[in-house]
């Protein structure tokens, strides 16, 4: 589970911005939305199960997820997924003269097997400038290692607490390249102490894209596998699609990996992946044929193939498998534009389902971006679960919680958000809208939050 994520000098974020999952001690509402992890040294810590990111188009809310995804890439791929002399795919803030020459900084506080960890990295295109891993097995900080680049000596300086149980293998230190995290290299060389952390990033921190290009790449495979397994989760997916009023009465998911059609399709996909520069691990391992059974006249069922189904049906089906998996297996799921092609009530039902089924102790969490204002006043989300991302006129994004505004208990959050009280809404000059030619075009009513 995640406690806190900080990012600085990455894409639209210039100054350090913080996203926190720590729940407010003053808010006693919706206890099913809360995790009580019972960590050593933090016995009273409570975390929220989900965080919603609101903001205008191009405001930077997606960049929060992209930054977290980049940290995952550094852990999982930097040692094995790139050439020894490759440049790191860093994207520093580009709208001033100083930031492109400064490192991007990422800091994640997270929990693995009831132990709190802090991983802090600073990277440029050329190298890892600093990497620091701190563990709290007994509630007290233990610096497992701190690796800092010395520009004068052109070498790394290593330090750490001598009293910790962590053993920094000098052979792995020697094999760790400048463009590689030590955590990534140590996991590649089978270091048992960092293996749980690597596994957490690899299998517990998940990202789901719902755009049409991802659906073409079989992002729905996990749901198809779940449906075909005849498990309780598979039956629940069918029941949810039936109750969502898509007209679906049944679902068929068949593995067709060995058919001629699938072999042909896979060949085309591999060509697309290679030419488009899409990461190879986005390729599905199997070809699934998903068919929705719809009821017609006189109760007769008619098959609708995946490609003929509505965008809403495709996206709802795609998200259901990972959504249930996260709730059941203590994962963290990041979803960009949760409500894409979904009715607002369906997004609300997904959240209710998650809060009901996710454990209150083991750490299932969701981070999602949305434009759906109805979620604000539907008693689904606590106020400490709502965050905003806004952008200044200089192109710099800021991340801040609703609780900064201390809204009254009876205040309509929907009305406040749409009126611009909390920022993070698009501004259109009045002179550019139809019927408002007589209004001045340079009025600015929304001032971005300044951190």
FITORKOL-884250 format. One record per residue (C-alpha): residue number from 1; residue in three letters; chain; y, z, x. Coordinates in pm, 1 decimal. Layout:
<pts>
(NUM,"ALA","A",(Y,Z,X))
...
</pts>
This chain:
<pts>
(1,"UNK","A",(0.0,0.0,0.0))
(2,"UNK","A",(359.9,-53.5,104.5))
(3,"UNK","A",(615.0,225.5,133.1))
(4,"UNK","A",(910.1,29.4,272.1))
(5,"UNK","A",(998.2,-312.4,413.4))
(6,"UNK","A",(1308.8,-391.0,620.2))
(7,"UNK","A",(1433.7,-729.4,738.1))
(8,"UNK","A",(1728.9,-840.0,950.8))
(9,"UNK","A",(1854.1,-1177.2,1073.3))
(10,"UNK","A",(1599.7,-1382.9,881.7))
(11,"UNK","A",(1693.5,-1682.1,667.6))
(12,"UNK","A",(1972.3,-1565.1,431.6))
(13,"UNK","A",(1955.2,-1201.0,547.0))
(14,"UNK","A",(2198.2,-1129.5,832.3))
(15,"UNK","A",(2236.9,-750.9,819.5))
(16,"UNK","A",(1937.1,-521.8,781.7))
(17,"UNK","A",(1816.1,-502.9,419.7))
(18,"UNK","A",(1562.7,-254.4,282.4))
(19,"UNK","A",(1313.4,-280.9,-3.7))
(20,"UNK","A",(1165.0,57.6,-92.1))
(21,"UNK","A",(867.2,144.2,-310.5))
(22,"UNK","A",(953.6,515.0,-308.3))
(23,"UNK","A",(988.0,641.2,-665.9))
(24,"UNK","A",(1281.9,847.8,-783.5))
(25,"UNK","A",(1209.3,1218.8,-818.7))
(26,"UNK","A",(1447.4,1234.1,-1114.4))
(27,"UNK","A",(1276.6,970.7,-1326.1))
(28,"UNK","A",(975.6,1104.2,-1517.3))
(29,"UNK","A",(924.2,796.7,-1734.4))
(30,"UNK","A",(620.6,566.7,-1738.0))
(31,"UNK","A",(384.2,777.9,-1523.5))
(32,"UNK","A",(126.7,495.9,-1533.9))
(33,"UNK","A",(364.5,295.1,-1309.7))
(34,"UNK","A",(339.3,550.8,-1028.6))
(35,"UNK","A",(110.0,598.1,-726.8))
(36,"UNK","A",(56.9,946.1,-583.2))
(37,"UNK","A",(-109.1,866.0,-246.6))
(38,"UNK","A",(-131.7,1227.0,-115.7))
(39,"UNK","A",(-56.5,1138.0,245.6))
(40,"UNK","A",(-64.6,1387.4,534.5))
(41,"UNK","A",(287.2,1515.6,591.0))
(42,"UNK","A",(412.9,1362.9,263.7))
(43,"UNK","A",(224.3,1550.4,-10.0))
(44,"UNK","A",(494.7,1492.2,-273.4))
(45,"UNK","A",(553.1,1123.2,-203.5))
(46,"UNK","A",(534.2,898.9,-509.3))
(47,"UNK","A",(544.9,521.0,-497.3))
(48,"UNK","A",(595.9,259.9,-767.6))
(49,"UNK","A",(317.2,12.6,-841.0))
(50,"UNK","A",(549.6,-283.4,-881.3))
(51,"UNK","A",(894.2,-404.5,-779.1))
(52,"UNK","A",(1086.0,-676.2,-964.5))
(53,"UNK","A",(1342.6,-883.5,-772.1))
(54,"UNK","A",(1623.7,-1033.9,-980.0))
(55,"UNK","A",(1890.2,-1273.9,-859.4))
(56,"UNK","A",(2048.9,-1617.1,-902.8))
(57,"UNK","A",(1888.6,-1937.5,-782.8))
(58,"UNK","A",(1927.5,-1965.0,-403.5))
(59,"UNK","A",(2040.7,-1601.9,-394.0))
(60,"UNK","A",(1769.8,-1501.4,-147.3))
(61,"UNK","A",(1511.9,-1315.6,-354.4))
(62,"UNK","A",(1233.0,-1553.0,-246.0))
(63,"UNK","A",(1331.0,-1484.6,115.2))
(64,"UNK","A",(1214.2,-1124.9,77.2))
(65,"UNK","A",(862.2,-1251.7,14.1))
(66,"UNK","A",(892.0,-1519.4,283.0))
(67,"UNK","A",(993.3,-1256.5,539.5))
(68,"UNK","A",(695.0,-1039.9,450.0))
(69,"UNK","A",(471.7,-1347.4,466.7))
(70,"UNK","A",(609.9,-1426.5,813.1))
(71,"UNK","A",(517.6,-1075.9,932.6))
(72,"UNK","A",(165.8,-1133.1,800.7))
(73,"UNK","A",(151.0,-1463.6,989.4))
(74,"UNK","A",(253.3,-1291.0,1311.7))
(75,"UNK","A",(-29.6,-1039.3,1272.0))
(76,"UNK","A",(-299.5,-1282.6,1159.6))
(77,"UNK","A",(-214.9,-1609.5,1333.5))
(78,"UNK","A",(2.2,-1553.2,1640.2))
(79,"UNK","A",(-294.6,-1487.0,1871.0))
(80,"UNK","A",(-529.9,-1753.0,1741.6))
(81,"UNK","A",(-337.2,-1997.9,1525.2))
(82,"UNK","A",(-93.6,-2151.0,1773.2))
(83,"UNK","A",(-80.7,-2300.9,2120.2))
(84,"UNK","A",(-6.3,-2072.7,2417.4))
(85,"UNK","A",(334.1,-2233.4,2478.7))
(86,"UNK","A",(430.0,-2287.9,2112.6))
(87,"UNK","A",(764.8,-2177.4,1977.8))
(88,"UNK","A",(752.0,-1908.4,1710.1))
(89,"UNK","A",(857.9,-2033.5,1363.8))
(90,"UNK","A",(1152.7,-1793.9,1343.5))
(91,"UNK","A",(1436.8,-1874.6,1103.0))
(92,"UNK","A",(1738.1,-1660.0,1193.0))
(93,"UNK","A",(2054.8,-1648.1,983.1))
(94,"UNK","A",(2227.0,-1980.5,1048.2))
(95,"UNK","A",(2575.9,-1942.3,901.5))
(96,"UNK","A",(2750.8,-1776.1,1191.6))
(97,"UNK","A",(2766.1,-1834.9,1567.3))
(98,"UNK","A",(2599.7,-1512.5,1682.8))
(99,"UNK","A",(2286.7,-1471.3,1468.2))
(100,"UNK","A",(2086.1,-1776.4,1589.9))
(101,"UNK","A",(2082.1,-1625.1,1938.6))
(102,"UNK","A",(1972.4,-1281.5,1818.6))
(103,"UNK","A",(1614.5,-1171.5,1737.7))
(104,"UNK","A",(1474.0,-1150.6,1386.3))
(105,"UNK","A",(1366.2,-795.5,1307.5))
(106,"UNK","A",(1092.5,-692.2,1063.9))
(107,"UNK","A",(978.4,-337.3,990.6))
(108,"UNK","A",(694.9,-242.3,756.4))
(109,"UNK","A",(586.5,109.3,658.6))
(110,"UNK","A",(244.3,86.0,496.4))
(111,"UNK","A",(-75.2,280.5,430.7))
(112,"UNK","A",(-428.6,193.9,538.3))
(113,"UNK","A",(-721.7,427.3,467.0))
(114,"UNK","A",(-490.2,718.6,378.7))
(115,"UNK","A",(-296.8,687.6,707.6))
(116,"UNK","A",(68.8,587.8,722.1))
(117,"UNK","A",(174.3,328.7,980.7))
(118,"UNK","A",(502.9,173.2,1091.4))
(119,"UNK","A",(497.5,-171.6,1248.0))
(120,"UNK","A",(830.7,-290.9,1387.6))
(121,"UNK","A",(875.8,-630.0,1555.2))
(122,"UNK","A",(1170.2,-823.1,1696.3))
(123,"UNK","A",(1108.3,-1189.0,1773.1))
(124,"UNK","A",(1293.8,-1499.1,1888.2))
(125,"UNK","A",(1164.4,-1853.7,1898.2))
(126,"UNK","A",(1058.2,-1799.5,2259.5))
(127,"UNK","A",(888.0,-1460.5,2248.5))
(128,"UNK","A",(819.6,-1122.5,2099.4))
(129,"UNK","A",(1115.4,-913.6,2215.5))
(130,"UNK","A",(975.3,-582.2,2092.2))
(131,"UNK","A",(664.5,-460.9,1910.7))
(132,"UNK","A",(612.3,-98.7,1814.4))
(133,"UNK","A",(325.5,62.5,1624.0))
(134,"UNK","A",(349.8,422.5,1504.0))
(135,"UNK","A",(70.7,609.2,1322.7))
(136,"UNK","A",(82.4,933.8,1122.1))
(137,"UNK","A",(-283.6,1043.5,1100.4))
(138,"UNK","A",(-187.8,1411.5,1067.3))
(139,"UNK","A",(158.7,1369.5,926.0))
(140,"UNK","A",(322.7,1363.0,1269.9))
(141,"UNK","A",(439.2,1045.3,1444.0))
(142,"UNK","A",(213.8,908.2,1717.7))
(143,"UNK","A",(351.1,606.8,1905.5))
(144,"UNK","A",(41.2,401.8,1972.3))
(145,"UNK","A",(237.3,151.7,2177.9))
(146,"UNK","A",(589.0,22.7,2231.4))
(147,"UNK","A",(622.9,-314.6,2402.4))
(148,"UNK","A",(972.5,-421.9,2508.4))
(149,"UNK","A",(1080.8,-737.1,2690.7))
(150,"UNK","A",(1296.3,-670.2,2997.9))
(151,"UNK","A",(1522.4,-969.6,3048.2))
(152,"UNK","A",(1613.2,-867.4,3403.4))
(153,"UNK","A",(1256.9,-835.8,3533.3))
(154,"UNK","A",(1122.3,-1108.6,3301.1))
(155,"UNK","A",(832.9,-883.1,3203.9))
(156,"UNK","A",(720.1,-641.7,2934.7))
(157,"UNK","A",(755.8,-266.9,2963.6))
(158,"UNK","A",(491.7,-64.8,2780.0))
(159,"UNK","A",(505.4,293.1,2660.4))
(160,"UNK","A",(338.3,523.2,2408.4))
(161,"UNK","A",(246.0,881.0,2339.2))
(162,"UNK","A",(-11.7,996.7,2590.9))
(163,"UNK","A",(-150.9,1249.0,2344.0))
(164,"UNK","A",(-264.1,988.4,2090.0))
(165,"UNK","A",(-623.3,876.4,2046.9))
(166,"UNK","A",(-517.3,513.7,2083.3))
(167,"UNK","A",(-641.6,349.7,2402.6))
(168,"UNK","A",(-431.6,53.3,2515.7))
(169,"UNK","A",(-677.6,-179.8,2683.0))
(170,"UNK","A",(-514.9,-323.9,3001.4))
(171,"UNK","A",(-730.9,-637.1,2976.1))
(172,"UNK","A",(-592.9,-710.3,2629.0))
(173,"UNK","A",(-240.9,-634.3,2749.5))
(174,"UNK","A",(-290.3,-897.0,3018.8))
(175,"UNK","A",(-419.1,-1151.4,2764.9))
(176,"UNK","A",(-133.1,-1098.8,2517.9))
(177,"UNK","A",(100.1,-1396.5,2543.6))
(178,"UNK","A",(480.2,-1371.6,2497.9))
(179,"UNK","A",(455.2,-1557.4,2163.9))
(180,"UNK","A",(180.6,-1325.8,2034.5))
(181,"UNK","A",(176.3,-980.6,1880.5))
(182,"UNK","A",(-35.7,-730.7,2071.3))
(183,"UNK","A",(-179.7,-622.6,1734.5))
(184,"UNK","A",(-296.4,-979.9,1673.6))
(185,"UNK","A",(-443.3,-1017.0,2023.0))
(186,"UNK","A",(-617.1,-678.5,2011.3))
(187,"UNK","A",(-780.5,-765.9,1680.4))
(188,"UNK","A",(-891.9,-1102.2,1819.6))
(189,"UNK","A",(-1056.2,-919.3,2111.7))
(190,"UNK","A",(-1237.0,-681.8,1874.7))
(191,"UNK","A",(-1034.7,-366.3,1927.9))
(192,"UNK","A",(-1186.2,-124.9,1675.1))
(193,"UNK","A",(-874.6,89.4,1639.2))
(194,"UNK","A",(-646.7,-189.7,1517.0))
(195,"UNK","A",(-918.2,-366.7,1315.8))
(196,"UNK","A",(-838.0,-179.1,988.3))
(197,"UNK","A",(-471.8,-277.4,1015.8))
(198,"UNK","A",(-556.5,-641.2,1084.0))
(199,"UNK","A",(-797.2,-639.5,788.1))
(200,"UNK","A",(-526.2,-494.9,563.7))
(201,"UNK","A",(-288.7,-778.5,648.7))
(202,"UNK","A",(-564.9,-1037.2,616.3))
(203,"UNK","A",(-731.1,-927.6,292.6))
(204,"UNK","A",(-503.0,-676.2,121.3))
(205,"UNK","A",(-161.4,-841.3,150.0))
(206,"UNK","A",(-175.2,-1151.3,-71.1))
(207,"UNK","A",(72.0,-1422.4,-169.8))
(208,"UNK","A",(46.8,-1638.4,-480.1))
(209,"UNK","A",(244.4,-1957.8,-536.3))
(210,"UNK","A",(263.2,-2106.1,-884.5))
(211,"UNK","A",(441.4,-2434.5,-811.6))
(212,"UNK","A",(273.4,-2767.3,-896.1))
(213,"UNK","A",(201.0,-2845.2,-529.7))
(214,"UNK","A",(3.3,-2520.3,-496.3))
(215,"UNK","A",(-190.3,-2587.8,-816.1))
(216,"UNK","A",(-289.6,-2925.5,-670.6))
(217,"UNK","A",(-433.3,-2739.3,-370.9))
(218,"UNK","A",(-667.3,-2537.2,-594.6))
(219,"UNK","A",(-472.9,-2210.8,-592.2))
(220,"UNK","A",(-669.6,-2135.9,-911.7))
(221,"UNK","A",(-1003.3,-2120.4,-724.2))
(222,"UNK","A",(-1025.1,-1741.0,-730.6))
(223,"UNK","A",(-987.8,-1730.1,-1108.2))
(224,"UNK","A",(-1246.4,-2008.2,-1146.9))
(225,"UNK","A",(-1493.3,-1814.5,-933.0))
(226,"UNK","A",(-1432.8,-1501.7,-1139.5))
(227,"UNK","A",(-1489.4,-1683.6,-1468.3))
(228,"UNK","A",(-1811.9,-1845.3,-1344.5))
(229,"UNK","A",(-1952.7,-1510.9,-1227.5))
(230,"UNK","A",(-2005.4,-1387.1,-1584.8))
(231,"UNK","A",(-1861.0,-1052.8,-1476.0))
(232,"UNK","A",(-1655.3,-818.1,-1692.0))
(233,"UNK","A",(-1344.3,-951.7,-1518.5))
(234,"UNK","A",(-1446.8,-1307.5,-1606.5))
(235,"UNK","A",(-1490.5,-1214.4,-1971.2))
(236,"UNK","A",(-1153.6,-1038.6,-1969.1))
(237,"UNK","A",(-985.8,-1354.9,-1837.2))
(238,"UNK","A",(-1134.2,-1554.9,-2124.2))
(239,"UNK","A",(-1025.6,-1289.0,-2375.2))
(240,"UNK","A",(-670.8,-1285.4,-2235.5))
(241,"UNK","A",(-636.5,-1663.5,-2257.0))
(242,"UNK","A",(-765.6,-1653.8,-2614.6))
(243,"UNK","A",(-518.0,-1383.6,-2715.5))
(244,"UNK","A",(-225.3,-1554.3,-2538.1))
(245,"UNK","A",(-209.4,-1816.8,-2813.8))
(246,"UNK","A",(-267.5,-2119.2,-2587.6))
(247,"UNK","A",(-528.6,-2242.0,-2834.5))
(248,"UNK","A",(-807.2,-2180.2,-2582.0))
(249,"UNK","A",(-1136.5,-2066.6,-2731.6))
(250,"UNK","A",(-1355.5,-2078.0,-2422.8))
(251,"UNK","A",(-1344.4,-2166.6,-2053.2))
(252,"UNK","A",(-1591.5,-2345.3,-1830.2))
(253,"UNK","A",(-1568.1,-2324.5,-1450.2))
(254,"UNK","A",(-1826.4,-2525.0,-1254.3))
(255,"UNK","A",(-1865.6,-2563.4,-878.1))
(256,"UNK","A",(-1877.6,-2938.5,-808.8))
(257,"UNK","A",(-1844.8,-2926.9,-430.6))
(258,"UNK","A",(-2140.2,-3156.9,-370.9))
(259,"UNK","A",(-2048.5,-3427.0,-620.3))
(260,"UNK","A",(-1921.1,-3765.7,-508.3))
(261,"UNK","A",(-1593.0,-3710.0,-688.8))
(262,"UNK","A",(-1535.0,-3380.1,-508.5))
(263,"UNK","A",(-1615.0,-3524.8,-166.7))
(264,"UNK","A",(-1361.0,-3799.5,-231.8))
(265,"UNK","A",(-1099.5,-3552.9,-356.0))
(266,"UNK","A",(-1152.0,-3322.6,-57.4))
(267,"UNK","A",(-1101.6,-3616.3,177.7))
(268,"UNK","A",(-768.9,-3698.0,12.6))
(269,"UNK","A",(-665.4,-3332.5,23.4))
(270,"UNK","A",(-747.6,-3302.4,392.3))
(271,"UNK","A",(-533.7,-3608.3,463.0))
(272,"UNK","A",(-249.3,-3458.5,260.6))
(273,"UNK","A",(-278.2,-3123.0,438.3))
(274,"UNK","A",(-279.9,-3288.7,780.5))
(275,"UNK","A",(13.0,-3523.7,713.5))
(276,"UNK","A",(225.2,-3267.2,527.7))
(277,"UNK","A",(178.9,-2998.2,789.4))
(278,"UNK","A",(36.1,-2757.6,533.3))
(279,"UNK","A",(-159.8,-2468.6,692.3))
(280,"UNK","A",(-530.2,-2556.3,703.4))
(281,"UNK","A",(-629.8,-2225.9,543.9))
(282,"UNK","A",(-473.5,-2339.8,215.1))
(283,"UNK","A",(-762.7,-2582.3,173.1))
(284,"UNK","A",(-1010.9,-2466.7,-90.9))
(285,"UNK","A",(-1365.6,-2405.7,23.4))
(286,"UNK","A",(-1515.0,-2542.7,-296.8))
(287,"UNK","A",(-1420.5,-2792.4,-566.0))
(288,"UNK","A",(-1407.1,-2638.2,-910.6))
(289,"UNK","A",(-1397.0,-2821.5,-1240.2))
(290,"UNK","A",(-1215.4,-2608.2,-1495.5))
(291,"UNK","A",(-1237.4,-2706.7,-1861.0))
(292,"UNK","A",(-1065.1,-2536.7,-2154.3))
(293,"UNK","A",(-1233.9,-2553.7,-2493.4))
(294,"UNK","A",(-984.6,-2597.2,-2779.2))
(295,"UNK","A",(-1065.6,-2566.6,-3146.5))
(296,"UNK","A",(-997.9,-2872.6,-3360.9))
(297,"UNK","A",(-1061.4,-2968.7,-3717.2))
(298,"UNK","A",(-1339.3,-2783.0,-3899.2))
(299,"UNK","A",(-1376.7,-2542.5,-3607.2))
(300,"UNK","A",(-1518.5,-2803.0,-3370.9))
(301,"UNK","A",(-1452.2,-2741.7,-3000.1))
(302,"UNK","A",(-1299.4,-3014.4,-2783.1))
(303,"UNK","A",(-1281.2,-3004.9,-2401.3))
(304,"UNK","A",(-943.8,-3026.0,-2225.9))
(305,"UNK","A",(-974.2,-3084.8,-1851.9))
(306,"UNK","A",(-758.6,-2890.5,-1604.2))
(307,"UNK","A",(-522.0,-3181.6,-1536.4))
(308,"UNK","A",(-459.7,-3229.6,-1910.1))
(309,"UNK","A",(-380.2,-2863.6,-1982.3))
(310,"UNK","A",(-22.1,-2745.3,-2024.4))
(311,"UNK","A",(168.0,-2603.2,-1726.1))
(312,"UNK","A",(175.7,-2266.7,-1901.5))
(313,"UNK","A",(-201.3,-2261.8,-1946.7))
(314,"UNK","A",(-255.7,-2360.8,-1581.6))
(315,"UNK","A",(-23.6,-2094.9,-1444.4))
(316,"UNK","A",(-150.2,-1816.7,-1669.5))
(317,"UNK","A",(-508.9,-1901.3,-1573.9))
(318,"UNK","A",(-416.2,-1922.0,-1203.5))
(319,"UNK","A",(-255.3,-1580.4,-1189.9))
(320,"UNK","A",(-515.4,-1389.0,-1394.0))
(321,"UNK","A",(-785.2,-1383.1,-1125.1))
(322,"UNK","A",(-568.1,-1254.5,-837.8))
(323,"UNK","A",(-381.9,-1023.7,-1078.4))
(324,"UNK","A",(-703.7,-847.7,-1183.6))
(325,"UNK","A",(-834.9,-846.8,-826.0))
(326,"UNK","A",(-524.4,-666.8,-701.3))
(327,"UNK","A",(-555.2,-403.8,-971.5))
(328,"UNK","A",(-924.1,-344.3,-901.8))
(329,"UNK","A",(-938.7,-370.6,-521.0))
(330,"UNK","A",(-620.5,-195.6,-403.8))
(331,"UNK","A",(-436.9,-501.5,-281.1))
(332,"UNK","A",(-67.7,-593.4,-263.4))
(333,"UNK","A",(22.9,-917.8,-440.3))
(334,"UNK","A",(350.8,-1105.5,-386.1))
(335,"UNK","A",(436.0,-1357.8,-659.0))
(336,"UNK","A",(737.1,-1587.3,-654.0))
(337,"UNK","A",(876.3,-1667.8,-1002.1))
(338,"UNK","A",(622.0,-1471.7,-1203.1))
(339,"UNK","A",(746.2,-1610.3,-1533.1))
(340,"UNK","A",(739.3,-1980.7,-1436.3))
(341,"UNK","A",(621.3,-2172.5,-1746.5))
(342,"UNK","A",(524.6,-1842.8,-1912.0))
(343,"UNK","A",(670.1,-1695.8,-2229.0))
(344,"UNK","A",(853.3,-1368.2,-2151.6))
(345,"UNK","A",(603.6,-1170.8,-2358.5))
(346,"UNK","A",(314.8,-1299.2,-2143.6))
(347,"UNK","A",(483.3,-1176.8,-1824.4))
(348,"UNK","A",(529.5,-840.7,-1996.4))
(349,"UNK","A",(162.2,-827.7,-2092.8))
(350,"UNK","A",(58.6,-905.3,-1734.0))
(351,"UNK","A",(260.0,-606.2,-1615.6))
(352,"UNK","A",(117.2,-377.6,-1884.8))
(353,"UNK","A",(-233.2,-488.2,-1787.9))
(354,"UNK","A",(-164.0,-416.1,-1421.4))
(355,"UNK","A",(-15.6,-70.5,-1479.5))
(356,"UNK","A",(-308.6,26.3,-1700.6))
(357,"UNK","A",(-582.0,-90.4,-1464.3))
(358,"UNK","A",(-434.4,-22.5,-1119.3))
(359,"UNK","A",(-534.1,311.8,-970.8))
(360,"UNK","A",(-270.0,582.5,-947.7))
(361,"UNK","A",(-389.5,689.3,-601.3))
(362,"UNK","A",(-538.4,396.9,-412.5))
(363,"UNK","A",(-238.2,169.3,-378.0))
(364,"UNK","A",(-248.8,-150.8,-585.9))
(365,"UNK","A",(100.4,-301.2,-590.5))
(366,"UNK","A",(288.0,-613.1,-700.1))
(367,"UNK","A",(616.7,-760.1,-575.7))
(368,"UNK","A",(752.6,-1040.1,-790.0))
(369,"UNK","A",(1069.2,-1242.0,-837.2))
(370,"UNK","A",(1186.9,-1321.3,-1187.0))
(371,"UNK","A",(1476.7,-1440.0,-1403.5))
(372,"UNK","A",(1334.7,-1275.6,-1716.4))
(373,"UNK","A",(1600.3,-1029.6,-1843.4))
(374,"UNK","A",(1380.9,-910.1,-2129.9))
(375,"UNK","A",(1164.1,-712.2,-1887.2))
(376,"UNK","A",(1464.9,-487.9,-1823.7))
(377,"UNK","A",(1474.5,-333.1,-2171.5))
(378,"UNK","A",(1111.5,-344.6,-2283.6))
(379,"UNK","A",(1006.1,-1.8,-2152.1))
(380,"UNK","A",(771.8,-178.6,-1908.5))
(381,"UNK","A",(953.9,-114.8,-1581.0))
(382,"UNK","A",(1112.2,204.6,-1458.2))
(383,"UNK","A",(1469.6,172.5,-1334.6))
(384,"UNK","A",(1361.7,244.0,-976.8))
(385,"UNK","A",(1136.4,-64.3,-995.4))
(386,"UNK","A",(1427.1,-305.1,-1047.8))
(387,"UNK","A",(1601.0,-459.3,-746.9))
(388,"UNK","A",(1864.7,-728.9,-713.0))
(389,"UNK","A",(1934.5,-992.0,-448.2))
(390,"UNK","A",(2282.9,-1142.0,-436.5))
(391,"UNK","A",(2463.9,-1370.9,-194.8))
(392,"UNK","A",(2817.7,-1354.1,-62.5))
(393,"UNK","A",(3052.7,-1651.5,-35.0))
(394,"UNK","A",(2957.3,-1666.1,333.9))
(395,"UNK","A",(2592.3,-1730.3,240.5))
(396,"UNK","A",(2464.9,-1381.8,331.5))
(397,"UNK","A",(2211.9,-1215.5,99.9))
(398,"UNK","A",(2213.0,-847.9,6.7))
(399,"UNK","A",(1926.2,-646.6,-141.9))
(400,"UNK","A",(1997.6,-340.5,-354.5))
(401,"UNK","A",(1837.6,-131.7,-634.2))
(402,"UNK","A",(1951.8,-92.1,-993.5))
(403,"UNK","A",(1968.5,283.4,-933.3))
(404,"UNK","A",(2277.1,229.3,-711.9))
(405,"UNK","A",(2468.2,174.7,-1036.7))
(406,"UNK","A",(2338.2,492.3,-1204.7))
(407,"UNK","A",(2308.3,328.5,-1548.3))
(408,"UNK","A",(2323.8,562.6,-1847.3))
(409,"UNK","A",(1996.4,646.1,-2021.9))
(410,"UNK","A",(2111.1,459.1,-2335.6))
(411,"UNK","A",(2264.5,164.9,-2150.6))
(412,"UNK","A",(2135.0,-183.2,-2232.4))
(413,"UNK","A",(2016.7,-318.7,-1899.8))
(414,"UNK","A",(1979.1,-669.5,-2042.1))
(415,"UNK","A",(2341.0,-677.1,-2156.8))
(416,"UNK","A",(2460.0,-522.4,-1831.9))
(417,"UNK","A",(2266.0,-770.5,-1618.5))
(418,"UNK","A",(2368.3,-1080.6,-1814.6))
(419,"UNK","A",(2733.4,-971.5,-1814.9))
(420,"UNK","A",(2729.1,-943.2,-1436.4))
(421,"UNK","A",(2767.5,-564.4,-1419.5))
(422,"UNK","A",(2499.8,-540.6,-1148.5))
(423,"UNK","A",(2582.7,-868.8,-976.7))
(424,"UNK","A",(2295.3,-1105.2,-888.4))
(425,"UNK","A",(2381.1,-1362.9,-1157.4))
(426,"UNK","A",(2502.8,-1719.1,-1098.9))
(427,"UNK","A",(2876.8,-1780.8,-1109.3))
(428,"UNK","A",(3003.4,-2107.3,-1257.4))
(429,"UNK","A",(3381.1,-2162.8,-1235.4))
(430,"UNK","A",(3522.0,-2190.9,-1585.2))
(431,"UNK","A",(3695.6,-2521.2,-1519.0))
(432,"UNK","A",(3357.3,-2687.2,-1454.3))
(433,"UNK","A",(3207.6,-2606.6,-1794.9))
(434,"UNK","A",(3244.0,-2829.8,-2097.9))
(435,"UNK","A",(3534.0,-2742.2,-2325.4))
(436,"UNK","A",(3704.4,-2523.1,-2066.8))
(437,"UNK","A",(3926.6,-2778.2,-1894.3))
(438,"UNK","A",(4229.4,-2563.3,-1954.2))
(439,"UNK","A",(4082.9,-2269.1,-1761.5))
(440,"UNK","A",(4159.1,-2228.3,-1390.6))
(441,"UNK","A",(3864.9,-2337.1,-1172.6))
(442,"UNK","A",(3908.4,-2085.1,-894.4))
(443,"UNK","A",(3848.9,-1758.0,-1076.4))
(444,"UNK","A",(3580.9,-1534.4,-928.2))
(445,"UNK","A",(3451.1,-1259.2,-1153.5))
(446,"UNK","A",(3132.9,-1155.8,-976.0))
(447,"UNK","A",(3171.2,-986.2,-640.3))
(448,"UNK","A",(2839.1,-968.3,-449.8))
(449,"UNK","A",(2707.6,-623.6,-369.1))
(450,"UNK","A",(2796.3,-532.5,-12.5))
(451,"UNK","A",(2488.2,-330.4,74.0))
</pts>
